[in-house]
């Protein structure tokens, strides 16, 4: 199943390079519906698959559900950001980097959803809103040019890595499965940040960084409960 999904995703990525503007918009709309309402099978093994699932108290379980719901919505936003950038990216090199990162974020999306299911938790009711907002940001970044687009990736991943580190400190010590997933995600977000930097990312203005931090704060606070 995972191999079939990878082949399908590759064919879609290649096709996207030859589609008209309208076709790209329709494809992006389909991607949005798939991301928000379904979950593509993860292409790689879940890092928590072989980890012992210890029993958690009611309060610990509530904390884990909140954290993993936030992380799931974060991955929804990441998918939207990358797809918005891919729609308007200029160079083949940038598209390839964005596609690779997007593939890994798809795995993160599947892992966080799977963990939420195990905890009997729900995904955020506001995922549609956050997807649209992130896609718009990605599209604007893509239109601004590859260096600025990569700058958004770099700054986003810096903030996400800090956020995930915070969750590693907040998650119950006995929730080994959630911690394994978050740790793996953190490693890969840091790799995405480095890849964007090497690819020629421009450092974003201070004001834009602060706006991004504010948006991320609103998302994390709201989706912890909703």
N, C-alpha and C positions, 0 to 999 in steps of 0.2 A: 504493500500500500504506500509506504514512504517513498519507494523508488518511483512508483507511478506518479505520485504527487510532484516529485522533483522534475520529472520529465515534462509533466503538464505545465509546471511553473516556468520552466526554461522555454518551452514553446511559446507561452504567452508573452514572456519577456522579449523574445526575439520578434514576435509579431508586433508588439507595441512600437517597435522602431520604424515600422512601415505603415502604421495606421494614420488615418486622417485625424484632425483635431477633434471632430465630433466622436469618432470611434474611440479615441483615447478617453474622452469624458465619459462615454457609456461604459467603457471597461473599468474606469475608476469607480463609477457608481456601483458596478457589480462587485468590485473589490471591497467597497465600503459595507455593502449588505452582508458579504461573506464574513468579513472581520467582526462585525458587530453581532450578527445573529447566528453564526455557525463557527466552528473551529476546524481548520484544516488539520489533518493528522500531522503530528510532529515528525520531522524527517530524521531527527536524532534521538537517541535514547534519553528519556527523562532522567536527570541527575539524581532524582529522589526514588527511582524505581526500586533499587535494592536497599533502601534505607528503612530501618525499623520504624514503624508508626506507633509511637508511644501514646498512651492515653493522656488526654489533656483535661484540665478542670474546665468548668463552664466559662469562667472568666478568661482563661488562657485560650480556649477555643474561639471566643468572641474576638480577642485581640488578633489571633492568627487570621481569622476570616477577614477582618477589617484590613489588615496589612496586605493580604493576598488579593483582595478586591482592588485596592489602590494599585498594586503592581499590575494586575490584569488590565485595568483602565490605562495605565501608563504604556502598556504594550499596544493597546488599541490606538493610542495617540501616536506612538512610534510608527506603526503601520501607515497611519494617515499622513504623517509628516513625510516619510520616505516616498510614498506614492504621489503626494503632491509635488515633491521635488522631481521625481522621475518623469512626471507628465511634461515638465517644462525644462528639464536639464538639457544642456547644450552639447557636451562632449561625451564620447563613447566611454572614456576612462571614468568619468564621474558616474555615469549610469551603471557601469559594472560594479563600482564600489558601493553605490546605493542599493543595487539589487542584492549583493552579497549580504549586506547588513540587514536588508529587509527580510531575507530568507531566515537569518538567525533570529530576528525579532518574531517571526512567525512561530518558531519553536518556543520562544519565551511565552507567547500568547497561549499556545497549547498547554505548556507546563503549568502556568498559573491557573488556567481554567480547570485542568485536571485536579489540581490541589484543592481548589474551591469546591469542586464536586465531592472530593473525599471528606471535606470538612462540613458538608451540607450547607455551604454558603452560596450566595447569589452574586452574579456580576452586577455592576452598577446600572441603575436605570437611566443614567445620563450618558451612556457610552456613545449614542448617536450624536449628541451635542458636542462632546469632546472630539469625536472623530472629525466632524465637519470643521470645527475650529482649527484643529491641527493640520488638516488637509489644506485649508486656506493659507495657513502660515507657510506650509511647505511649498505651495504653488507660488506665493509671493517671493519666497527665497529663491526658487528655481528661476523665476523670471528676472530676478536681480542679477543673475549670473552665477557661474559655478563656484567662484571663490566665496561669495556671500552664502550660497547654498551650503557649501561645506562648512562655513563658519557656524551656521545654525546647527549642523550635525555635531560639530565639535563641542559647542557650548551646551547643547541639549544633553549630550552624553556625559559631560562633566557634572552637570546637575543631577542627572539620573544616578550616576555612580555614588554621589554623596547621599542621595535619598535612599538607595539600597543599603548603603553602609549603616544608615540610621535605622533601617528596618531590621538589620542583623542584630542591632543592639536592643530593639524593642520586642522582637519575636520571643515567645516563651522558650526557655532553654531546652525544654523537652520536645519542642516541635522540630525534630531533626529533618523531616522531609521538606518543610517550607524553607528552612535555613539552607538546605542543600541546593534548592532551586534558586533562591535569592543570591547565594554566593556565586553560582555559575553565571547567572545573569549579570552580576556586577563585573565579573572578569571580562565578559564579552562586551559589555558597554564601554569599558575602558579601552578595549581593543578597537572599537568603532571610533572612539575619540582620537586615538593615535593615528588610525588610518586616514581620518579626515584631515588631521593636521599635516601628515606627510603628503597628502594629495594637493595641498596648497590652500587650506582654509584661511580666510581672513578673520582676524579677531573682531568680534562684534563691538559696537559702541556700548559704553557703560549703561546707558539708558535702556537699550534693548535687552541687555542681560537682566536688568532689574525687572523689566516687564515680564520676561520669561519666568523669572523666579516667582513673581507674584501670581502668574497664571498657574504655575505648578503647585503653589501653596494652596490656592483655591481648589484645584482638582483633588489634591491629597486629603484635604480636610473634608470636602463634601462627599467624595466617594468612599471614605472610610465607613460612613454610615448609610449612604445611598448607592 
